[in-house]
Every structure is written in structure tokens, then in C-alpha cells.
């Protein structure tokens, strides 16, 4: 088998790898029939991270993957390299497994892996041996655009969300019980938010007689709460996005409204409406503040609605955390800041390596996994054990939600299926919702966030190796500088009057070239 050497820079590549991200088969023959020697195929499957679970040691112990092997007649040997740091080592070795789940952070992405002779172009194999995947791509042109590379090459089988409802898991949240205590309705505009936060600060909504309320909480490891208010000015505080006026790619901190956004957040901070310690607050510290009944609002993920209610409802019977639409501001729309809301398909996914012993068997296996039967197994597990079906509706059993061994439902289900995390499958909203939308207010938040205007958001783009290297070089410096200055502007240690100098420094760092690279990639995406 020919092995194309990997370019030298990969030996020093440092990847920050993310966790792989949120029915009956068609008439296609089982994967076993693809064996070149007539024997059931054996395939190695490299994952970019381990499966973190208390009930199983890895993917090979999940009942869904045991059953997939039985139904396809394929033996899968999962390779799970700890935190994923061995991905670059595996590539540099020149010896590749049959199937590799590639991380989204790989410089140059899948296009580079194809260019370097690591990943196979699968168009013809999909046409001949992947009826399930072919059907999805034919019926959903936007998904095909996100799967394909700029030249039309299809080289991966990803996690797929045909319906983006499941992706609407992030947004602003506020204590409705606090709103009731201060006699105000849920805020919709930036000005109404100011009024509400001011009331939270001054009217003792937690009722302890102390001035200890934190109207708006946030964490220093992200721009979740404070940053998401930037959409009121038609921009994203720290990201590339589409201009609401031109439709072209821009960078939030360079937009005209950014200075006014910073001015408003600085005013809120000076008046004590934003946690004075937000820049130094991590998740553990944030949780500690929240469960002390001191935080009135924050931006985060939907699981907080469930977990905080579980913790708080005993001590505070009327506790209720609700999701709100993004605030209206000068831009005049409720813009989503959740970039995944335009991603039916994430950037990571499984590719077949150029050293695969039996590419046909590999494609057939992946097609089964992404098809109705394989997706059903991965989302729900085994009928009669992890779920039951009545009148066409599936529900998880007591084995999952009242686990006899005492495991929490999110852990118990991993013995059978992975409904809340991705792999090669079509994600099932109802399976995910069983865990993430346990309270009515969580379901309402999900629908609210789904309705947000997505026109600022850029779909997943592909960059050439050269573009990726240049972009990475520019943005590593830019991102650090933007985060540092963003905190200083809001906390007042840097005057807002320094904004022009800040913008000039970004230009010296090469942000305009980075915008051009992003625009070129976006233009190519539009032509797919």
C-alpha cells in the first residue's frame, strides 16, 4: 500500500481536540458482503477522544456498537487514544487505521487530509455502496454543502442533525421567580434588560435582606453572558460573522456598533449589574455562586435549567430559570450568537483512510451507522432493555431513568446508546430531549432559541492548508488580544476612548487579511 508522507509540520502539531459532538435499514447488503476475501471484514476505527463514561470502558462496550457489529457482520476494533493527543502522532507514523474520526481542529481540515493522501475521496463508493447516506445528501442540499469540500469531494461520514431544533441549546437565561418578586416582565430589549438588572440589584429578590445579588453572572473562560448581548448591535463580540447590512464576512470588534456595545457593558459593570469577579470566575466558582441564590441571569446551555432546578427546588419551591430571546438593540433584530445554529453537520467526522484494507466494507459500515437502523441503535440502544416502543413512540426504560445500580440517567444510558453526543449517525431530537428537556421551561427555552434570527452566523467553512496556517497564525494573536482588551474595556481599566487604537492594532496584527481568507472560503461555500 502506498504511503504518502505527512508534511513535517505535523510532527510538531499541537491539537486542541473537542469531544465528538449531538428504524430499519434500506435494501443495501450487510457490510460483511464487502469483504475482499469472502470473510467478514475486520475494521480498525480510531476515535479522536475516549468515551467518558462510568458504565462502560469505551465504545466497544456500548450495546449499540455490539449490535451494529452483529447486524453488519463486521468486527470493529476501536482505538481510543486518551484525550486525542495521539492523532498527530498516528498521522506522522505513516500507518493509518481503516476508519478515523478526525478532529475539527486539524489545520486545513479534511481537505488537507485528502490532499496529503490520508483520507480517501468517497464520492464513487458512496454512489455505489451507501444508499442511506446518498439519500440524506440528495434530499437535503444544505447538508450536502456542509459535507462536501469546495471541489465537490465527499470524504467523511459525520454526525447529522437534519432538524436543527436539537442545536438550540444555548442562550440567555433569567430567574423568572426573581422577575415576579421585582414586579417586572421578561426583558426583550437592551433597555428593558437594564431596568430588570437594576431592579435585581436594588430590590433584594433573593429575600435575605443583604445586598448580595449578582444581576448578571458570567465566567472568565468564555464570553457567554456579556458577550451574547453584542448581537443587539448586530455583531458577535469575538468572532467572524456576516454583516447584517452587507452580507459580507466581518469581524465583530471592527464593526461600528462594537464601541457602543462596550460602552453599555461598561456602564452595567460600573453600576454593579455585572459580577465584579466575572473575569476570574470559572465554572466551579460560578456554580457555587448560583446555588447560593445570588445570580439573576446568565448566558449558558440548556442543561443548566435542569441541573439548577434539581438543586434549588427543595429550598426555593418557586425557583424557575427560563430562556429568553436574544435582546433587541440598535440593530433591530433578535440575532442568535450560537454559531452551531447553522451547522447541520460539524467539522469533525469519520473518514476512510487510504490504507483501509477494505474500503467498500468501511463505507458499508459507516452507511449502516448513519442510516435509520444504525442511528436508531446509537440514539436509543436495545429495545426491551434501554427503551420501549408503543404506538410508534419510543421512551427510555427504568433501566435508564431509574437505574437499579444507582447511575444517573445520563450515565446509565451510555451502557446502551449515546443519545446526547455525536458519532456517525443522524441525531434523534426526541432521544436527546429525554435528557435535556426534562422540565417544561427547558422545552420552552429550546423553542425560543430555535426561533432566533441566524443571519449573522457563518456556516462551517473549509480552508486550504496555506489558508489554515495563515489564519491560525493571525488569529492566535488576535484572539488573545481581543479577550484581554474586551475585559479591560468592560471593567474600565482601559478607557472606551482607546477603541480606535485597539482597532488599529487589530489591523496591524493582520485581521483584514484574516477577513479576506474567511470571505474567500465563504464565497467558495456558496458555490458548492
C-alpha positions as CSV (number, residue, x, y, z in Angstrom):
1,X,0.0,0.0,0.0
2,X,1.5,3.4,-1.0
3,X,2.0,5.8,1.9
4,X,2.3,9.4,1.1
5,X,4.5,11.0,3.8
6,X,2.9,13.7,6.0
7,X,4.5,17.1,5.7
8,X,7.0,17.9,8.5
9,X,4.9,20.5,10.4
10,X,2.5,17.8,11.5
11,X,5.2,16.3,13.8
12,X,5.0,19.4,16.0
13,X,1.3,20.0,15.6
14,X,-0.5,20.6,18.9
15,X,-4.2,19.9,18.5
16,X,-6.9,21.0,20.9
17,X,-9.4,18.3,20.3
18,X,-13.0,18.6,21.1
19,X,-15.3,15.8,22.3
20,X,-17.2,14.4,19.3
21,X,-20.3,16.1,19.1
22,X,-25.2,16.0,19.4
23,X,-35.5,2.4,12.2
24,X,-34.8,0.0,9.5
25,X,-32.0,-0.2,7.0
26,X,-32.5,0.1,3.3
27,X,-32.0,-2.8,0.9
28,X,-28.2,-2.4,0.8
29,X,-26.4,-5.7,1.6
30,X,-24.7,-6.0,5.0
31,X,-21.1,-4.8,5.3
32,X,-19.9,-8.3,5.7
33,X,-20.5,-8.9,2.0
34,X,-17.9,-6.3,1.2
35,X,-15.0,-8.5,2.4
36,X,-12.5,-8.9,-0.3
37,X,-11.6,-12.5,0.7
38,X,-15.2,-13.5,1.4
39,X,-14.7,-13.4,5.2
40,X,-16.4,-11.0,7.5
41,X,-14.4,-7.8,7.5
42,X,-12.4,-6.6,10.4
43,X,-12.0,-2.8,10.7
44,X,-10.0,-0.6,12.9
45,X,-11.8,2.6,14.0
46,X,-9.7,5.4,15.5
47,X,-11.5,7.9,17.7
48,X,-10.1,11.3,18.4
49,X,-11.1,11.1,22.1
50,X,-12.1,8.4,24.6
51,X,-15.7,7.8,25.5
52,X,-16.0,9.2,29.1
53,X,-18.5,7.0,30.9
54,X,-18.9,5.3,34.3
55,X,-20.8,2.4,32.9
56,X,-18.5,1.3,30.1
57,X,-14.8,1.5,29.4
58,X,-15.2,2.5,25.7
59,X,-17.2,2.4,22.5
60,X,-16.6,-1.4,22.2
61,X,-18.7,-2.0,25.4
62,X,-21.7,0.1,24.3
63,X,-24.5,-2.3,23.4
64,X,-25.4,-0.3,20.3
65,X,-21.9,-0.8,18.8
66,X,-22.0,-4.5,19.7
67,X,-25.3,-4.8,17.9
68,X,-24.1,-2.9,14.9
69,X,-21.3,-5.4,14.5
70,X,-23.7,-8.3,14.7
71,X,-26.1,-6.8,12.2
72,X,-23.4,-5.9,9.7
73,X,-21.2,-8.9,10.2
74,X,-18.3,-6.6,10.9
75,X,-15.7,-6.8,13.7
76,X,-14.7,-3.3,14.8
77,X,-11.6,-2.6,16.9
78,X,-12.0,0.8,18.4
79,X,-8.8,2.7,19.1
80,X,-9.3,5.3,21.7
81,X,-6.2,7.4,22.4
82,X,-6.9,9.1,25.7
83,X,-7.5,12.8,25.2
84,X,-6.9,12.6,21.5
85,X,-3.3,13.9,21.6
86,X,-2.1,10.8,19.6
87,X,-3.9,11.9,16.5
88,X,-0.9,13.8,15.1
89,X,1.4,11.0,16.2
90,X,-0.7,8.5,14.3
91,X,-0.6,10.6,11.2
92,X,3.2,11.2,11.4
93,X,3.8,7.5,11.8
94,X,2.5,6.9,8.2
95,X,0.4,4.0,9.4
96,X,-3.3,4.6,9.5
97,X,-6.3,2.7,10.8
98,X,-9.2,1.8,8.4
99,X,-11.5,4.5,9.7
100,X,-10.5,7.6,11.5
101,X,-12.8,10.1,13.4
102,X,-11.0,13.3,12.5
103,X,-10.9,16.3,14.9
104,X,-12.4,19.6,13.8
105,X,-9.3,21.5,14.9
106,X,-6.9,19.8,12.4
107,X,-5.2,22.6,10.4
108,X,-6.5,22.6,6.8
109,X,-9.3,20.2,7.9
110,X,-10.5,17.3,5.8
111,X,-9.3,18.9,2.6
112,X,-5.7,18.8,3.8
113,X,-6.1,15.1,4.9
114,X,-7.3,14.3,1.4
115,X,-4.6,16.4,-0.2
116,X,-1.9,14.6,1.9
117,X,-3.2,11.2,0.9
118,X,-4.5,10.3,4.3
119,X,-8.3,10.4,3.7
120,X,-10.0,8.8,0.6
121,X,-12.3,10.6,-1.7
122,X,-15.6,8.7,-1.2
123,X,-17.9,10.0,-3.9
124,X,-17.9,6.9,-6.1
125,X,-18.0,4.5,-3.1
126,X,-21.0,6.4,-1.7
127,X,-22.7,6.3,-5.0
128,X,-22.3,2.5,-5.2
129,X,-22.4,1.3,-1.6
130,X,-24.0,4.0,0.7
131,X,-27.8,4.2,-0.1
132,X,-28.7,5.7,3.3
133,X,-26.1,8.4,3.1
134,X,-26.8,9.1,-0.5
135,X,-30.5,9.5,0.3
136,X,-29.8,12.1,3.0
137,X,-27.4,14.1,0.8
138,X,-29.9,14.1,-2.1
139,X,-32.9,15.1,0.0
140,X,-31.0,17.8,1.9
141,X,-28.9,20.1,-0.3
142,X,-27.7,22.2,2.6
143,X,-26.3,19.1,4.3
144,X,-24.6,18.1,1.1
145,X,-23.0,21.6,1.0
146,X,-21.7,21.2,4.5
147,X,-20.4,17.7,3.9
148,X,-18.7,18.4,0.6
149,X,-15.4,20.1,0.2
150,X,-15.0,23.1,-2.1
151,X,-14.2,20.9,-5.2
152,X,-17.2,18.6,-4.5
153,X,-15.2,15.9,-2.8
154,X,-17.1,14.0,-0.1
155,X,-14.7,12.3,2.3
156,X,-16.5,11.9,5.6
157,X,-19.4,10.4,7.4
158,X,-20.4,12.8,10.2
159,X,-23.0,13.3,12.9
160,X,-26.0,14.9,11.2
161,X,-28.8,17.0,12.6
162,X,-31.5,17.1,9.9
163,X,-33.7,19.1,12.2
164,X,-31.7,21.9,14.0
165,X,-34.0,22.0,17.0
166,X,-31.5,20.0,19.0
167,X,-28.8,22.5,18.3
168,X,-30.9,25.3,20.0
169,X,-29.4,24.5,23.4
170,X,-27.7,27.8,24.2
171,X,-28.9,31.3,25.0
172,X,-29.7,33.9,27.7
173,X,-31.5,32.7,30.9
174,X,-33.1,34.6,33.7
175,X,-34.8,33.8,37.0
176,X,-38.5,34.1,36.4
177,X,-39.2,33.9,40.2
178,X,-36.9,37.0,40.7
179,X,-38.8,38.8,37.9
180,X,-42.1,38.1,39.8
181,X,-40.6,39.4,43.0
182,X,-39.5,42.7,41.5
183,X,-42.7,43.0,39.5
184,X,-41.3,43.0,36.0
185,X,-41.8,41.1,32.8
186,X,-39.1,39.2,31.0
187,X,-36.9,41.8,29.2
188,X,-36.8,41.9,25.4
189,X,-34.7,45.0,24.6
190,X,-31.3,46.2,25.9
191,X,-33.1,49.0,27.7
192,X,-35.5,46.6,29.4
193,X,-32.6,44.4,30.4
194,X,-31.0,47.4,32.1
195,X,-34.2,48.1,34.0
196,X,-34.5,44.4,35.1
197,X,-30.9,44.1,36.2
198,X,-31.2,47.4,38.1
199,X,-34.2,46.0,40.0
200,X,-32.4,42.8,40.7
201,X,-29.6,44.9,42.2
202,X,-31.8,47.1,44.3
203,X,-34.9,45.2,45.4
204,X,-33.5,42.1,47.2
205,X,-35.2,39.5,45.0
206,X,-33.5,36.6,47.0
207,X,-35.1,38.0,50.1
208,X,-32.2,37.6,52.5
209,X,-32.0,41.3,53.4
210,X,-28.5,41.6,52.1
211,X,-27.2,43.5,49.0
212,X,-25.6,40.3,47.7
213,X,-27.4,39.9,44.4
214,X,-25.4,39.5,41.2
215,X,-27.9,40.6,38.5
216,X,-25.8,39.2,35.5
217,X,-23.4,36.4,36.1
218,X,-20.6,35.3,33.8
219,X,-17.5,33.2,33.6
220,X,-14.0,34.3,32.6
221,X,-13.4,31.3,30.4
222,X,-15.9,32.5,27.7
223,X,-18.0,35.4,26.5
224,X,-21.3,33.7,27.3
225,X,-23.4,36.2,29.2
226,X,-21.9,39.6,28.5
227,X,-20.7,38.6,25.0
228,X,-24.1,37.5,23.8
229,X,-25.6,41.0,24.3
230,X,-23.4,42.1,21.4
231,X,-26.0,40.8,18.9
232,X,-28.2,43.7,19.9
233,X,-25.7,45.8,17.9
234,X,-25.7,43.3,15.0
235,X,-22.3,41.8,15.8
236,X,-20.6,38.9,17.6
237,X,-18.2,40.2,20.3
238,X,-15.2,38.0,19.4
239,X,-16.0,36.2,16.2
240,X,-16.2,36.4,12.4
241,X,-19.8,36.8,11.3
242,X,-21.9,38.1,8.4
243,X,-22.6,41.8,8.4
244,X,-26.4,42.4,8.7
245,X,-26.1,45.3,6.2
246,X,-23.8,43.9,3.5
247,X,-24.0,40.2,4.0
248,X,-20.2,40.1,3.8
249,X,-17.8,38.5,6.3
250,X,-16.6,40.8,9.0
251,X,-15.1,40.6,12.5
252,X,-17.2,41.8,15.4
253,X,-14.7,44.0,17.2
254,X,-14.2,46.0,14.0
255,X,-17.9,46.8,13.5
256,X,-19.2,50.3,14.1
257,X,-21.5,49.2,16.9
258,X,-18.8,47.5,18.9
259,X,-17.8,50.7,20.7
260,X,-21.4,51.4,21.7
261,X,-21.8,47.8,22.9
262,X,-18.6,48.1,25.0
263,X,-19.9,51.5,26.4
264,X,-23.2,49.9,27.5
265,X,-21.5,46.9,29.1
266,X,-19.0,49.2,30.9
267,X,-22.0,51.2,32.3
268,X,-23.6,48.0,33.5
269,X,-20.4,46.9,35.2
270,X,-19.7,50.2,36.9
271,X,-23.3,50.1,38.3
272,X,-22.8,46.7,39.8
273,X,-25.1,44.9,37.4
274,X,-22.4,42.5,36.2
275,X,-20.5,40.2,38.5
276,X,-17.4,42.2,39.5
277,X,-15.4,38.9,39.6
278,X,-16.6,37.6,36.3
279,X,-13.1,37.6,34.7
280,X,-11.7,35.3,37.4
281,X,-14.8,33.1,37.8
282,X,-14.5,29.5,36.5
283,X,-17.4,27.0,36.2
284,X,-17.0,25.7,39.7
285,X,-17.0,29.2,41.2
286,X,-20.0,30.2,39.1
287,X,-21.9,27.1,40.2
288,X,-21.1,28.0,43.9
289,X,-22.5,31.5,43.4
290,X,-25.6,30.3,41.6
291,X,-26.6,27.7,44.2
292,X,-26.3,30.4,46.9
293,X,-29.2,32.1,45.2
294,X,-27.3,35.2,44.2
295,X,-27.3,35.2,40.4
296,X,-30.3,36.5,38.5
297,X,-29.4,35.9,34.8
298,X,-26.6,34.5,32.7
299,X,-25.9,33.1,29.2
300,X,-25.3,29.3,29.0
301,X,-26.6,25.9,27.9
302,X,-30.0,24.4,28.4
303,X,-28.7,21.7,30.8
304,X,-28.4,24.4,33.5
305,X,-32.2,24.8,33.5
306,X,-32.4,21.2,34.6
307,X,-29.5,20.9,36.9
308,X,-30.0,24.1,38.8
309,X,-33.7,23.3,39.3
310,X,-32.8,19.9,40.6
311,X,-30.5,21.6,43.2
312,X,-32.7,24.6,44.0
313,X,-36.3,23.5,44.0
314,X,-36.1,22.0,47.5
315,X,-35.0,25.2,49.2
316,X,-36.8,27.5,46.7
317,X,-40.1,25.9,45.7
318,X,-40.9,28.6,43.1
319,X,-37.4,28.6,41.5
320,X,-37.7,28.9,37.8
321,X,-34.9,29.6,35.3
322,X,-36.3,30.4,31.8
323,X,-34.7,31.0,28.4
324,X,-35.1,34.4,26.6
325,X,-34.7,35.5,23.0
326,X,-31.5,37.5,22.2
327,X,-32.0,41.1,23.2
328,X,-33.2,43.6,20.7
329,X,-30.9,46.6,20.4
330,X,-29.9,49.2,17.8
331,X,-29.6,46.5,15.1
332,X,-33.4,45.9,15.4
333,X,-33.4,42.1,15.4
334,X,-33.1,39.2,17.9
335,X,-29.9,37.7,16.4
336,X,-28.6,34.3,17.5
337,X,-25.0,34.2,18.7
338,X,-24.9,30.4,18.8
339,X,-22.8,29.6,15.7
340,X,-23.8,25.9,15.7
341,X,-27.3,27.0,14.7
342,X,-26.3,26.9,11.1
343,X,-24.4,23.6,11.3
344,X,-26.4,20.5,10.4
345,X,-23.0,18.9,10.2
346,X,-20.0,19.7,12.4
347,X,-16.5,20.0,11.0
348,X,-15.4,16.7,12.5
349,X,-16.4,13.3,11.2
350,X,-15.2,9.8,10.2
351,X,-13.1,9.3,7.1
352,X,-11.9,6.1,5.4
353,X,-8.1,6.1,5.3
354,X,-6.1,5.5,2.1
355,X,-4.7,2.4,3.8
356,X,-8.1,0.8,4.6
357,X,-7.8,-2.9,3.9
358,X,-11.4,-3.0,2.6
359,X,-12.8,0.5,1.7
360,X,-16.1,-1.0,0.5
361,X,-16.7,-2.7,3.8
362,X,-15.7,0.5,5.6
363,X,-18.2,2.6,3.6
364,X,-20.9,0.0,4.1
365,X,-20.4,0.0,7.8
366,X,-20.5,3.8,8.0
367,X,-23.6,3.9,5.8
368,X,-25.3,1.5,8.1
369,X,-24.4,3.6,11.1
370,X,-25.7,6.8,9.5
371,X,-28.8,5.0,8.2
372,X,-32.1,4.6,10.1
373,X,-31.3,1.3,11.7
374,X,-27.8,2.2,12.8
375,X,-28.8,5.7,14.0
376,X,-31.7,4.2,16.0
377,X,-29.3,1.8,17.8
378,X,-26.9,4.7,18.6
379,X,-29.7,7.0,19.8
380,X,-31.9,4.6,21.7
381,X,-30.0,1.4,22.3
382,X,-31.7,-2.0,22.5
383,X,-35.5,-2.4,22.5
384,X,-36.8,-4.0,25.7
385,X,-33.6,-3.1,27.6
386,X,-32.9,0.6,27.3
387,X,-36.1,1.6,25.6
388,X,-39.7,0.5,24.7
389,X,-41.9,1.5,21.8
390,X,-45.6,2.0,22.0
391,X,-47.7,3.3,19.1
392,X,-44.6,4.3,17.3
393,X,-43.3,6.4,20.2
394,X,-40.0,5.4,21.9
395,X,-39.3,6.0,25.6
396,X,-36.4,5.0,27.8
397,X,-37.0,2.3,30.3
398,X,-36.4,2.3,34.1
399,X,-33.1,0.7,33.3
400,X,-32.0,4.2,32.2
401,X,-34.1,6.6,34.3
402,X,-34.4,4.5,37.5
403,X,-31.2,2.6,37.2
404,X,-31.0,-0.3,39.7
405,X,-27.3,0.2,40.1
406,X,-27.8,3.9,41.0
407,X,-26.3,5.5,37.9
408,X,-27.7,8.8,36.8
409,X,-29.8,8.5,33.6
410,X,-27.1,10.3,31.5
411,X,-24.6,7.7,32.7
412,X,-26.9,4.7,32.7
413,X,-27.8,5.2,29.0
414,X,-24.2,5.0,27.9
415,X,-24.2,1.3,28.5
416,X,-26.6,1.1,25.6
417,X,-26.5,4.2,23.4
418,X,-25.2,7.8,23.0
419,X,-28.2,10.0,22.6
420,X,-26.7,13.3,23.7
421,X,-23.3,13.0,21.9
422,X,-22.3,12.6,18.3
423,X,-20.8,9.9,16.2
424,X,-21.6,8.7,12.7
425,X,-25.4,8.9,12.9
426,X,-28.4,11.1,12.4
427,X,-29.2,12.6,15.8
428,X,-32.6,12.0,17.2
429,X,-34.2,15.0,18.8
430,X,-36.6,13.1,21.0
431,X,-33.8,10.9,22.3
432,X,-31.8,13.9,23.2
433,X,-34.8,15.8,24.6
434,X,-35.5,12.9,27.0
435,X,-32.4,14.0,28.9
436,X,-32.1,17.7,28.1
437,X,-35.7,18.9,28.1
438,X,-36.9,17.4,31.4
439,X,-38.7,20.5,32.6
440,X,-41.3,22.4,30.6
441,X,-39.2,25.6,30.8
442,X,-36.3,23.8,29.2
443,X,-38.5,22.8,26.2
444,X,-39.8,26.4,26.0
445,X,-36.2,27.7,26.0
446,X,-35.2,25.3,23.3
447,X,-38.1,26.5,21.1
448,X,-37.4,30.2,21.9
449,X,-33.7,29.9,20.9
450,X,-34.6,27.9,17.8
451,X,-36.6,30.9,16.5
452,X,-33.7,33.4,16.7
453,X,-32.5,35.1,13.6
454,X,-29.4,33.3,12.3
455,X,-28.4,35.7,9.6
456,X,-25.2,36.8,11.4
457,X,-23.9,33.2,11.5
458,X,-21.3,31.7,9.1
459,X,-21.7,28.0,8.1
460,X,-18.8,25.6,8.5
461,X,-16.1,26.6,6.0
462,X,-13.1,24.7,4.5
463,X,-9.7,26.3,4.2
464,X,-6.7,25.2,2.2
465,X,-3.6,24.2,4.1
466,X,-1.9,27.5,3.4
467,X,-5.1,29.5,4.3
468,X,-5.4,27.5,7.5
469,X,-1.8,28.1,8.6
470,X,-2.1,31.8,7.8
471,X,-5.4,32.2,9.6
472,X,-4.1,30.3,12.6
473,X,-1.1,32.4,12.8
474,X,-3.1,35.7,12.7
475,X,-5.9,34.6,15.0
476,X,-3.9,33.1,17.8
477,X,-2.6,36.6,18.5
478,X,-5.8,38.4,17.7
479,X,-8.0,36.2,19.9
480,X,-5.7,36.7,22.9
481,X,-5.6,40.4,22.4
482,X,-9.4,40.8,21.9
483,X,-10.2,38.8,25.0
484,X,-7.7,40.8,27.1
485,X,-8.9,44.2,25.8
486,X,-12.6,43.2,26.0
487,X,-12.2,42.5,29.7
488,X,-10.3,45.8,30.2
489,X,-12.9,47.9,28.3
490,X,-15.8,46.4,30.3
491,X,-14.1,46.6,33.7
492,X,-12.9,50.2,32.9
493,X,-9.2,49.6,33.2
494,X,-8.9,50.7,29.6
495,X,-11.0,53.8,28.6
496,X,-13.5,53.3,25.8
497,X,-11.7,56.2,24.1
498,X,-8.9,53.8,23.3
499,X,-11.1,51.9,21.0
500,X,-9.7,53.4,17.8
501,X,-6.2,52.4,18.9
502,X,-7.5,48.9,19.7
503,X,-9.0,48.6,16.1
504,X,-5.7,49.9,14.6
505,X,-3.7,47.3,16.5
506,X,-6.0,44.5,15.2
507,X,-5.3,45.7,11.6
508,X,-1.6,45.6,12.3
509,X,-2.0,42.1,13.5
510,X,-3.5,41.1,10.1
511,X,-7.2,40.9,10.9
512,X,-8.1,42.3,7.5
513,X,-6.2,39.5,5.8
514,X,-8.0,37.0,8.0
515,X,-11.3,38.5,6.9
516,X,-10.3,38.1,3.3
517,X,-9.5,34.5,3.9
518,X,-12.8,33.9,5.6
519,X,-14.7,35.7,2.8
520,X,-12.9,33.7,0.1
521,X,-13.9,30.4,1.9
522,X,-17.5,31.7,2.3
523,X,-17.7,32.5,-1.4
524,X,-16.5,29.0,-2.3
525,X,-19.0,27.5,0.1
526,X,-21.8,29.4,-1.5
527,X,-20.8,27.9,-4.9
528,X,-20.8,24.3,-3.8
